[in-house]
Amino acid sequence: ARDIALSPRPDGPGTDHRALLSVEKASALLYELAQTTNTRLKLSFKKPASKTVDKVAITAPWQVGAFEIADVPDILMGVTGDASGFFETLSAIPGLTISDITFRDGWTVKGMIHAR
């Protein structure tokens, strides 16, 4: 048996929000991916969430965005080849999660992204 050192999950308790990309950088990466892969991207960010606790207004230091990448070719999905480049690129973007992958007249990948 060998010991495997597990690094703390980036989305775990006490995560430093400063590890997230700026909205501008996250958007640029997703638009660049869409342009490079000849896919269509829909991307929108909400304003930072705010709450009042004991009469003190608290605003989240991040924004939540929703994305949809449509017309993803079969080869990028691993249907006719190796999909590692497409999903490796997505997994390298801090704060990005995929929530849905569907096929209806083409592949669509949907998810959320947290950014500063």
C-alpha positions as a printed Julia matrix, in Angstrom:
116×3 Matrix{Float64}:
   0.0    0.0     0.0
   1.2    3.48   -0.71
   0.18   6.73    0.87
  -1.55   9.2    -1.39
  -1.46  12.81   -0.29
  -4.77  14.38   -1.14
  -4.73  18.08   -1.77
  -7.61  20.09   -0.3
 -10.52  20.43   -2.69
 -10.69  23.91   -4.19
 -14.42  24.01   -3.47
 -14.17  22.8     0.13
 -14.67  24.68    3.39
 -12.52  27.76    3.74
 -11.85  28.06    0.03
 -10.08  31.28   -0.85
 -12.3   33.13   -3.33
  -9.2   34.9    -4.65
  -8.36  31.65   -6.5
 -11.3   32.42   -8.79
 -10.69  34.22  -12.05
 -12.09  37.67  -12.69
 -15.36  37.78  -14.63
 -13.45  39.27  -17.56
 -10.77  36.53  -17.6
 -13.28  33.69  -17.13
 -15.43  35.12  -19.93
 -12.42  35.52  -22.21
 -11.36  31.89  -21.65
 -14.83  30.54  -22.43
 -15.21  32.73  -25.53
 -11.74  31.69  -26.71
 -12.68  28.03  -26.22
 -15.89  28.54  -28.21
 -14.01  30.28  -31.02
 -11.24  27.65  -31.11
 -13.7   24.73  -31.15
 -16.2   26.41  -33.5
 -19.01  26.09  -30.95
 -21.66  28.57  -29.77
 -21.43  30.04  -26.27
 -24.13  31.65  -24.16
 -22.76  33.22  -20.99
 -24.33  35.46  -18.38
 -23.35  36.55  -14.88
 -25.61  37.66  -12.05
 -24.71  40.48   -9.7
 -23.03  39.35   -6.47
 -25.51  38.02   -3.93
 -26.2   40.26   -0.92
 -27.71  39.56    2.47
 -28.28  41.59    5.59
 -27.25  39.92    8.83
 -27.85  41.79   12.08
 -28.35  45.02   10.11
 -25.01  44.57    8.34
 -25.08  44.25    4.56
 -22.83  41.48    3.3
 -22.05  41.04   -0.4
 -20.47  37.88   -1.8
 -16.96  38.42   -3.2
 -17.9   36.43   -6.32
 -20.45  36.37   -9.1
 -22.27  33.31  -10.38
 -22.49  32.79  -14.11
 -24.39  30.32  -16.26
 -22.97  29.02  -19.51
 -24.09  26.88  -22.41
 -21.72  25.6   -25.08
 -23.74  24.34  -28.06
 -22.91  22.59  -31.33
 -20.03  20.69  -29.73
 -18.66  18.27  -32.37
 -18.71  14.52  -31.7
 -14.92  14.37  -31.72
 -14.73  16.81  -28.77
 -17.27  14.72  -26.85
 -15.22  11.55  -27.28
 -17.78   9.92  -29.58
 -15.39   9.64  -32.52
 -12.08  10.4   -30.85
 -10.33  11.69  -27.75
 -12.32  14.28  -25.8
  -9.57  14.98  -23.28
  -8.56  18.38  -24.68
 -12.05  19.89  -24.49
 -12.86  18.66  -20.99
  -9.31  19.22  -19.71
  -9.64  22.84  -20.78
 -12.99  23.21  -19.0
 -11.71  21.49  -15.85
  -8.73  23.85  -15.71
 -10.99  26.9   -15.28
 -11.34  27.6   -11.53
 -14.92  27.73  -10.27
 -16.44  26.04  -13.34
 -18.82  23.11  -12.95
 -20.69  21.15  -15.61
 -24.29  20.39  -14.73
 -25.7   18.94  -17.93
 -24.57  17.3   -21.16
 -27.29  16.64  -23.73
 -27.63  15.57  -27.34
 -30.43  17.0   -29.44
 -29.38  17.78  -33.02
 -25.87  18.19  -31.56
 -24.08  18.15  -28.22
 -24.67  20.87  -25.61
 -22.72  21.34  -22.38
 -24.25  23.49  -19.62
 -22.95  24.58  -16.27
 -22.1   27.3   -13.81
 -19.01  29.36  -13.18
 -18.05  31.39  -10.14
 -15.77  34.39  -10.75
 -14.59  37.52   -8.93
